Amino acid sequence: MSITSQQYAALSDDVYKPPRETGPNSTPENIGGISYRRMEYVDSPSGYQGIIYQRVDTNEIIVAHRGTETERELKQDGVHTDGGMVAIRHNRQAAEALELTKHALVYAQKLDKDGEVVDVTVTGHSLGGDLAQVTAHHYDLKGETFNAYGAVSLDRRIPEGGTNVINHVMAGDAVSAASKHYGQVRIYAAPQEITALQKAGYANDRNVLDDRSPLVAMELGESHRMHNFLPFDGNGKPDRSVLEDPRSQQLAQQCAPMIEMYRDDVALSRGGLTLASRHLQSMSVVDGINHLRGTLAPGAGAAEMAAERWRETQQRMEREDKPVYVAPGWKLPLGTTPERRVDPGAAALSNDPLYRSIHSKLPQGTSDAVALHATVESKRAGIVNVDQLRSVTVQDGNAWIVSNTPGFRAKVDLAAEVPPVQESLRQSQALDSQRSQEMAQPSPARVL
């Protein structure tokens, strides 16, 4: 995959514009310095819009999902879709986004048959970023998003964290702060955002009792705009993208406590609205069942497609009394290929939501051993599941892992030597087992 974050941003912006022509023979256009063809375009009555792009020089395929477009279709995007994600945890455009992404994968499979391996990735801004997370999880794809509404809070059992998606967010953006994300989160800050947070009472410390107001989000509306990630400003004049300005991430790191408190406040406010709405609609039981069922592993859609392709191949072999070419990987539904085999330790890691969440919030490149050690220390400190996790902040080489419960926190030196993965895994499982036994013990009987 050779596409840069800045090039993904250019496509996430271009998808807002209806294409003049589409198809394999369409005229290539320069988008962000790269030549692409627009292979397919969807403009649905639901408000969903998306474009399949193919990079001319490498044949890479990118599916870009359009974000909330308030100038057009405010009702579909702003009320039905965005409002539905907050109120009932459902994105009504997800099915159409999945279908367009499937078209891209089918097209890539046709090229694969010709001996060419073609990557398919996803991107999008705002609502489009949410759809990019949904489609990346369903088909186990890579991608990058910009100020996305996180897909974890939706009704699709999508886990937090992982490395498939990079989510670029502005510090003051309330949309991306409102829900947890599938993939990594990279935060960028502009000086005016920090000034606004300071005026709203946010101090750059870890005092949870600061006299602060998350209503500052209304003043930070410009933070959500796509132009923050582009080489021009909101008026189309030349500017510097935060993606290419190291000072943006440096400022975000310097003001991490302030930014985390603001984004946590926004998330808590959204959570309250969702809880109230779901309760009014008698959806609390459904939410509880889904919580017990846990999250879904990435790639369910890809497995379905592989199974369908294998069935089609078997049918052809039955119809024709001659050898049929079977592409590598087509037997995935019937067994596990060597590339997909993982040891029990790795499987246990991927199934622990707390570990995934903590790892996704640690600096890029943090090893599994360090992330698992941090998870063990969190469990020792009383943070035993992902619902109790408030924040993970890295400062001066230390990771501070904070619970929603006051006083429950863990400090981990990221440079210190840590136990091997298997040893930390054993400790983590022992702590989980101990807690399960404690919860299973009956309460002492009261004698009257």
HUQUI-V729305 format. One record per run of one state. SS is the DSSP state (h for helix, s for strand, l for the rest). FROM is the first residue (numbers start at 1). LEN is the number of residues. Records with the same first field share a line. If there is no record, write none. Layout:
BEGIN
SS: FROM-LEN ; FROM-LEN
END
This chain:
BEGIN
l: 1-4 ; 15-14 ; 32-2 ; 44-5 ; 56-5 ; 66-8 ; 88-6 ; 114-6 ; 126-1 ; 140-2 ; 147-4 ; 154-4 ; 159-2 ; 171-3 ; 178-4 ; 189-2 ; 200-14 ; 219-2 ; 225-1 ; 230-2 ; 233-5 ; 239-3 ; 245-1 ; 255-1 ; 281-3 ; 294-2 ; 297-3 ; 320-12 ; 335-3 ; 341-3 ; 351-2 ; 362-6 ; 381-5 ; 396-2 ; 404-5 ; 414-7 ; 441-8
h: 5-10 ; 74-14 ; 94-20 ; 127-13 ; 151-3 ; 174-4 ; 191-9 ; 214-5 ; 221-4 ; 226-4 ; 242-3 ; 246-9 ; 256-25 ; 284-10 ; 300-20 ; 332-3 ; 338-3 ; 344-7 ; 353-9 ; 368-13 ; 386-3 ; 421-20
s: 29-3 ; 34-10 ; 49-7 ; 61-5 ; 120-6 ; 142-5 ; 158-1 ; 161-10 ; 182-7 ; 232-1 ; 238-1 ; 296-1 ; 389-7 ; 398-6 ; 409-5
END
